[in-house]
Amino acid sequence: MRRPFLLLLLLASVLVSVVLRLNRRDPETRPMADYAQRLADGQFVRLADGVTHYDVAGPDTGARVVLVHGFSVPYYIWDSTMVALRDAGFRVARYDTYGRGWSDRPDTSYELALYDRQLLQLLDSLGWKEPVHLVGLSYGGPVIGTFVANHPERVRSLTFVDPAAGEVRTLPWFFRLPAVGPWLWQVLAVPTMADGQPTDFFEPAKWPGWADRYRVQQQFRGFGNALRRTILDNAGGNYDTLYARVGRTGKPTLLLWGTEDQTVTIDKAEQVRRGVPQAEFHAIPRAGHLPHMERTDLVNPLLVGWLRGH
């Protein structure tokens, strides 16, 4: 009887050791609270689902433009675009979606309805009742697509930059397990995310420090949960249906895509164009998933000209 007991004790000790070691990988050590948000630039507004971090620049007389970031990198991904549009005379807003950057991380469903509600309430809080130009990057594409489908009267034009397209991905089975799944996601997937960010560039060596910038948001609790819930709560759908709804609104649409994008490959552009036949399409050479950053020489003049024309 003693030998099985000792073996069981040894296995339990190994398991506890492994769990403790994995727990140390979790980067989220702080709550996202008022004191933390005071560290950030920009402004904050309390909306129905939580506090939202945002920034506004440009002359108040300028046409309104809203920049919506992608799946996990917050609003700093628009730094160069914000400056270009501001200097061209536009009134520009950008914000962190829930769970990202310096915005709150509510424990709620992260369906597209949440992001639709956040954008609508942010516009209302700014007093922007007139139609605005919307620019969405990657997952920001479905966000602005949902918004125009639900509130066409609030939108003047759309610009999609390498938008998410096709079937909505899901997670491996072990990340979907009850109780264990969230923990495995937090200790296995989340710690690797920062190091994977430079692969969005065609020439990542030109962007030193990009991964370190991403790690700032990872220290606040709820970040990993927001990403996991975003995937799970939208799984099983197909963005083609959403883009068909966008197409039926008839809104002027610009579609930009990096030819070397390995995150959402450029062959997906054809799916978006089928749904939104009015889209004006431009392939951006020598650019990955972030052509607005890698090819400012091409994208900024295209975007400014497009917005001025609509």
Secondary structure in CASP SS format (residue, H / E / C, confidence):
PFRMAT SS
TARGET T0000
AUTHOR 0000-0000-0000
METHOD secondary structure of the structure
MODEL  1
M C 1.00
R H 1.00
R H 1.00
P H 1.00
F H 1.00
L H 1.00
L H 1.00
L H 1.00
L H 1.00
L H 1.00
L H 1.00
A H 1.00
S H 1.00
V H 1.00
L H 1.00
V H 1.00
S H 1.00
V H 1.00
V H 1.00
L H 1.00
R H 1.00
L H 1.00
N H 1.00
R C 1.00
R C 1.00
D C 1.00
P C 1.00
E C 1.00
T C 1.00
R E 1.00
P C 1.00
M C 1.00
A C 1.00
D H 1.00
Y H 1.00
A H 1.00
Q H 1.00
R C 1.00
L C 1.00
A C 1.00
D C 1.00
G C 1.00
Q E 1.00
F E 1.00
V E 1.00
R E 1.00
L E 1.00
A C 1.00
D C 1.00
G E 1.00
V E 1.00
T E 1.00
H E 1.00
Y E 1.00
D E 1.00
V E 1.00
A E 1.00
G C 1.00
P C 1.00
D C 1.00
T C 1.00
G C 1.00
A C 1.00
R E 1.00
V E 1.00
V E 1.00
L E 1.00
V E 1.00
H C 1.00
G C 1.00
F C 1.00
S C 1.00
V C 1.00
P C 1.00
Y H 1.00
Y H 1.00
I H 1.00
W H 1.00
D H 1.00
S H 1.00
T H 1.00
M H 1.00
V H 1.00
A H 1.00
L H 1.00
R H 1.00
D H 1.00
A C 1.00
G C 1.00
F C 1.00
R E 1.00
V E 1.00
A E 1.00
R E 1.00
Y E 1.00
D C 1.00
T C 1.00
Y C 1.00
G C 1.00
R C 1.00
G C 1.00
W C 1.00
S C 1.00
D C 1.00
R C 1.00
P C 1.00
D C 1.00
T C 1.00
S C 1.00
Y C 1.00
E C 1.00
L H 1.00
A H 1.00
L H 1.00
Y H 1.00
D H 1.00
R H 1.00
Q H 1.00
L H 1.00
L H 1.00
Q H 1.00
L H 1.00
L H 1.00
D H 1.00
S H 1.00
L H 1.00
G C 1.00
W C 1.00
K C 1.00
E C 1.00
P C 1.00
V E 1.00
H E 1.00
L E 1.00
V E 1.00
G E 1.00
L E 1.00
S C 1.00
Y C 1.00
G H 1.00
G H 1.00
P H 1.00
V H 1.00
I H 1.00
G H 1.00
T H 1.00
F H 1.00
V H 1.00
A H 1.00
N H 1.00
H C 1.00
P H 1.00
E H 1.00
R H 1.00
V E 1.00
R E 1.00
S E 1.00
L E 1.00
T E 1.00
F E 1.00
V E 1.00
D C 1.00
P C 1.00
A C 1.00
A C 1.00
G C 1.00
E E 1.00
V C 1.00
R C 1.00
T C 1.00
L C 1.00
P C 1.00
W H 1.00
F H 1.00
F H 1.00
R C 1.00
L C 1.00
P C 1.00
A C 1.00
V H 1.00
G H 1.00
P H 1.00
W H 1.00
L H 1.00
W H 1.00
Q H 1.00
V H 1.00
L H 1.00
A H 1.00
V H 1.00
P H 1.00
T H 1.00
M H 1.00
A H 1.00
D H 1.00
G H 1.00
Q H 1.00
P H 1.00
T H 1.00
D H 1.00
F C 1.00
F C 1.00
E C 1.00
P H 1.00
A H 1.00
K H 1.00
W C 1.00
P C 1.00
G C 1.00
W H 1.00
A H 1.00
D H 1.00
R H 1.00
Y H 1.00
R H 1.00
V H 1.00
Q H 1.00
Q H 1.00
Q C 1.00
F E 1.00
R C 1.00
G C 1.00
F H 1.00
G H 1.00
N H 1.00
A H 1.00
L H 1.00
R H 1.00
R H 1.00
T H 1.00
I H 1.00
L H 1.00
D H 1.00
N H 1.00
A C 1.00
G C 1.00
G C 1.00
N E 1.00
Y H 1.00
D H 1.00
T H 1.00
L H 1.00
Y H 1.00
A H 1.00
R H 1.00
V H 1.00
G H 1.00
R H 1.00
T H 1.00
G C 1.00
K C 1.00
P C 1.00
T E 1.00
L E 1.00
L E 1.00
L E 1.00
W E 1.00
G E 1.00
T C 1.00
E C 1.00
D C 1.00
Q C 1.00
T C 1.00
V C 1.00
T C 1.00
I H 1.00
D H 1.00
K H 1.00
A H 1.00
E H 1.00
Q H 1.00
V H 1.00
R H 1.00
R H 1.00
G H 1.00
V C 1.00
P C 1.00
Q C 1.00
A E 1.00
E E 1.00
F E 1.00
H E 1.00
A E 1.00
I E 1.00
P C 1.00
R C 1.00
A C 1.00
G C 1.00
H C 1.00
L C 1.00
P H 1.00
H H 1.00
M H 1.00
E H 1.00
R C 1.00
T H 1.00
D H 1.00
L H 1.00
V H 1.00
N H 1.00
P H 1.00
L H 1.00
L H 1.00
V H 1.00
G H 1.00
W H 1.00
L H 1.00
R H 1.00
G H 1.00
H C 1.00
END
